[in-house]
Every structure is written in C-alpha cells, then in structure tokens.
C-alpha cells in the first residue's frame, strides 16, 4: 500500500485539528520592533502507538510461522495453516475474540508487511503526532474493529490478515481534517487503494469497513478535543458491537 505524497505534511495546524497559526510580523524598513532571537525548536512527540504497531508486526512476521494451527476439515483434509492472530470467523465465534484486533499484526508475506508498515511509518506517525497518542490509539481501535466487522460480514470463512483496514480508517479521518491540498493527495491515494481492493485475495470488505469508521472519527476530531473525547467511546462501542454481531451470524439469521 503506497502513501499519499504530501498528505503527511498537510494536516491543518500543529495539532492537526485546524489550529492555524498566523505568521509572526517582522520589521520592514525600520517599521515595527526588530525581530527577536529565534525560538528554540520544539521536539516532536514520539509516536509510541506506531512504534508498537511496527514492532509487533515485524515480530509476528518472524515468529508467527511457528505458532500457526493446522486447519483440518471434518473429512480429515488439511485445509492449510491458520496464522496465530489472523481474523477467521469460526475461530472468533469459538471465543478467540483477540483476533478482531490481532489481525493488524499479521501479514501474508514480506511485501504485504513492507507496504503496510511504510504507511504506518509515514501517514501513521504524522497523524499520531498531530492528534496525540491516546486519541490516535482510540481511532486505531475503532477502525480496526470496523474493518474486522466488515470482513466477517462478507468473508466469514476466509482468513484475513493485515493492518490495511485500520490504515484506511486513518485515511478516512484525515480526509476530514486535512488541508485542501492534503485532501487532493488523499483522493488520489484512495483511488489507488480502491483498485487494489478489487484484486483477488485482497479484503475489500476490511478496507471499506475501516474507511467508513474513520470518517465519523475525523468529523469528531474536527469538532475539537472535548467533542472527540465524548464521541470516541460511542464509536468504539458501535464498532465492537458490530464486530460481535458479525462473529455470530447464526444468531442473526446469517449474512
């Protein structure tokens, strides 16, 4: 998954919430006070959530192969290996609910891991620095659960791995809070992802679910920190409830 070219530099204001800063007036031809000493550079906050995502994904890539479970059909046919954190409907229905979030640390191959982590390193770190680690963590939980819910609704019996649904949720949130130029780059990137989502073996449902849950998170961010603090628990509850419903289709007439 590629990254929007300039979007990571186009969040509106230092907090990413529309806090534009007016330019500092400088003296010209003797008018006004002389410029003061330069202000010291403020260190950017560390994106600890993105660090954890990258470390966990890389660790699972190297260690997960030895932790997988062999899937055997009722007739004794070996159906493949179930990755330890992969999203798989029957396993979630059996009580392995950690897979709803654990899937973001699992990846199909080295190329899949590289592309997803490159977006975490660029877009993810910038968004986390812009809105703060706690708000970013809450956003990531909502969009990861939203992506898992849609994947279960439409591909219950298929293994789904990767952080793409959560990442598309970041894109949905940034589409709301980014500057005009940032939105243009995001539109171009989203079209690319939409095309990729139609390829065989790619979870279009997980991508769509994450993106759709990212949009209301972005709207809440745009309203300010207090509104976001009240809205995000509601969005998290809705995403979790939808994921639980999707985990037990037999209780709701099937999907």
C-alpha positions in Angstrom: 0.0 0.0 0.0 1.6 3.3 -1.1 1.4 6.6 0.8 -0.1 9.9 -0.3 2.8 12.1 -1.4 2.2 15.3 0.6 -0.7 14.4 2.9 1.6 13.7 5.8 2.6 17.3 5.8 -0.8 18.8 5.2 -2.7 18.4 8.5 -4.1 21.8 9.3 -2.1 23.3 12.1 0.3 21.9 14.6 -2.3 19.8 16.4 -4.0 18.5 13.2 -7.3 20.0 14.4 -7.5 23.2 12.4 -5.3 25.3 14.7 -3.9 27.5 12.1 -1.1 29.8 13.2 -0.8 33.4 11.9 2.6 34.4 10.6 4.8 36.3 13.0 5.2 40.0 12.0 8.7 41.1 11.2 10.1 44.6 11.0 10.5 46.1 7.5 12.5 49.3 6.6 12.6 50.3 10.3 8.9 49.8 10.9 8.0 47.8 13.9 10.2 46.1 16.5 13.3 44.3 15.4 13.0 40.5 15.2 13.8 38.8 18.4 16.0 35.8 18.9 14.9 32.6 17.1 12.6 30.4 19.1 14.1 27.0 20.1 12.9 24.0 18.1 10.2 22.1 19.9 10.8 18.4 19.9 8.0 16.4 18.2 6.1 14.0 20.4 7.1 10.4 19.9 4.5 8.2 18.1 4.6 5.3 20.5 1.5 3.6 19.1 3.1 3.4 15.6 6.3 2.1 17.2 4.3 -0.6 18.9 2.4 -1.5 15.6 5.6 -1.8 13.6 7.5 -3.7 16.3 4.5 -6.1 16.8 4.0 -6.7 13.0 7.7 -7.3 12.3 7.9 -9.6 15.4 4.8 -11.6 14.3 6.2 -12.0 10.8 9.3 -13.7 12.1 7.8 -15.6 15.0 4.2 -16.3 13.8 5.2 -19.1 11.4 6.0 -21.5 14.2 2.8 -20.6 16.1 0.2 -21.3 13.4 -2.5 -24.0 13.7 -3.1 -26.6 11.1 -6.7 -26.5 9.8 -8.3 -29.8 9.2 -11.7 -30.4 7.5 -14.3 -32.8 9.0 -13.2 -35.4 6.4 -9.6 -35.2 7.5 -8.4 -33.0 4.6 -5.7 -30.5 5.6 -7.0 -27.0 4.6 -3.9 -25.0 5.4 -2.4 -23.2 8.4 -4.3 -20.6 10.5 -2.0 -17.8 11.5 -1.9 -17.2 15.3 -3.6 -13.8 15.1 -5.4 -13.9 11.8 -9.1 -13.0 11.6 -11.1 -16.2 10.9 -14.8 -16.3 11.5 -15.1 -19.8 13.0 -12.3 -19.2 15.4 -13.7 -15.8 16.6 -17.1 -17.5 17.0 -15.4 -20.1 19.2 -14.3 -17.4 21.6 -10.9 -16.2 20.2 -12.0 -12.5 20.1 -8.5 -11.2 20.2 -8.3 -11.9 16.5 -10.6 -8.9 15.9 -7.6 -6.7 16.8 -4.7 -9.1 16.5 -5.1 -9.3 12.7 -3.4 -5.9 12.3 -0.1 -7.5 13.4 -0.4 -10.4 10.9 0.7 -10.1 7.3 0.6 -12.5 4.4 4.2 -12.0 3.1 7.2 -9.7 3.2 5.8 -7.4 0.5 2.5 -7.0 2.3 4.3 -6.2 5.5 6.6 -3.7 3.8 3.8 -1.7 2.2 1.6 -1.6 5.3 4.5 -0.6 7.6 5.6 2.1 5.2 2.2 3.7 5.6 2.4 3.4 9.3 5.8 5.0 9.3 4.7 8.0 7.2 1.0 8.7 7.5 0.5 6.9 10.8 3.3 8.7 12.6 2.3 12.1 11.3 -1.3 11.6 12.3 -0.3 10.4 15.7 1.9 13.4 16.3 -0.8 15.7 15.1 -3.7 14.4 17.3 -1.8 12.8 20.2 -1.1 9.2 21.0 -4.2 8.5 23.1 -6.6 9.9 20.5 -4.7 8.1 17.8 -4.9 4.8 19.7 -8.7 5.2 20.1 -9.0 6.0 16.4 -7.0 2.9 15.6 -9.1 0.6 17.8 -12.3 1.9 16.2 -11.1 1.5 12.6 -9.5 -1.9 13.3 -12.7 -3.2 14.8 -14.8 -1.7 11.9 -12.5 -3.4 9.3 -12.8 -6.7 11.2 -16.6 -6.4 11.4 -17.0 -5.9 7.7 -14.5 -8.7 6.9 -16.5 -11.1 9.0 -19.8 -10.0 7.5 -18.7 -10.7 3.9 -15.8 -13.2 4.3 -16.6 -15.1 7.4 -14.8 -18.4 6.4 -11.7 -16.7 4.9 -8.5 -15.8 6.8 -7.9 -12.1 6.8 -4.6 -10.5 7.8 -3.0 -7.1 7.7 -3.4 -3.6 9.1 -4.9 -2.2 5.9 -8.4 -1.8 7.3 -7.1 0.2 10.2 -4.9 2.3 7.9 -7.8 3.1 5.6 -9.6 4.3 8.7 -6.7 6.7 9.3 -7.2 7.9 5.7 -10.9 8.4 6.3 -10.2 10.5 9.4 -7.5 12.5 7.6 -9.8 13.2 4.7 -12.0 15.3 7.1 -9.2 17.1 9.0 -6.6 17.6 6.3 -6.0 20.8 4.3 -7.3 21.2 0.7 -4.0 20.1 -0.8 -3.9 17.1 1.6 -7.4 16.0 0.5 -6.4 16.1 -3.1 -3.5 13.7 -2.4 -5.7 11.5 -0.3 -8.3 11.2 -3.0 -5.6 10.1 -5.4 -4.3 7.6 -2.9 -7.8 6.3 -2.1 -8.5 5.6 -5.8 -5.3 3.6 -5.9 -6.3 1.6 -2.9 -9.8 1.0 -4.3 -8.3 -0.5 -7.4 -6.0 -2.7 -5.3 -9.0 -3.8 -3.2 -10.6 -5.4 -6.2 -7.7 -7.8 -6.8 -8.2 -11.5 -5.8 -7.1 -12.2 -2.3 -7.4 -8.6 -1.1 -10.1 -7.9 1.6 -12.1 -5.1 0.0 -14.6 -5.5 2.9 -12.0 -4.9 5.6 -10.7 -1.9 3.7 -14.3 -0.5 3.3 -15.2 -1.1 6.9 -12.1 0.6 8.3 -12.6 3.6 6.0 -16.2 4.1 6.8 -15.5 4.1 10.6 -12.7 6.5 10.1 -15.0 9.2 8.6 -17.0 9.8 11.8 -13.8 9.8 13.8 -12.4 12.5 11.6 -15.7 14.5 12.0 -15.3 14.2 15.8 -11.7 15.3 15.6 -12.7 18.4 13.6 -15.1 19.4 16.3 -12.3 19.6 18.9 -10.8 17.6 21.7 -13.8 17.8 24.1 -16.2 16.6 21.4 -13.9 13.8 20.4 -13.5 12.7 24.0 -17.3 12.3 24.2 -17.8 10.8 20.7 -15.0 8.2 20.6 -16.4 5.9 23.3 -19.7 5.8 21.4 -17.9 5.0 18.1 -15.8 2.3 19.9 -18.9 0.7 21.3 -20.7 0.6 17.9 -17.6 -0.9 16.2 -17.2 -3.5 18.9 -20.9 -4.4 18.9 -20.9 -4.7 15.2 -17.9 -7.0 15.3 -19.5 -9.2 17.9 -22.7 -9.4 15.8 -20.6 -10.4 12.7 -18.8 -13.0 14.8 -22.1 -15.0 15.4 -24.0 -14.8 12.1 -26.1 -17.9 13.1 -27.7 -15.9 15.9 -29.0 -13.3 13.5 -30.3 -15.3 10.6 -26.9 -15.4 8.7 -25.3 -12.8 6.5 
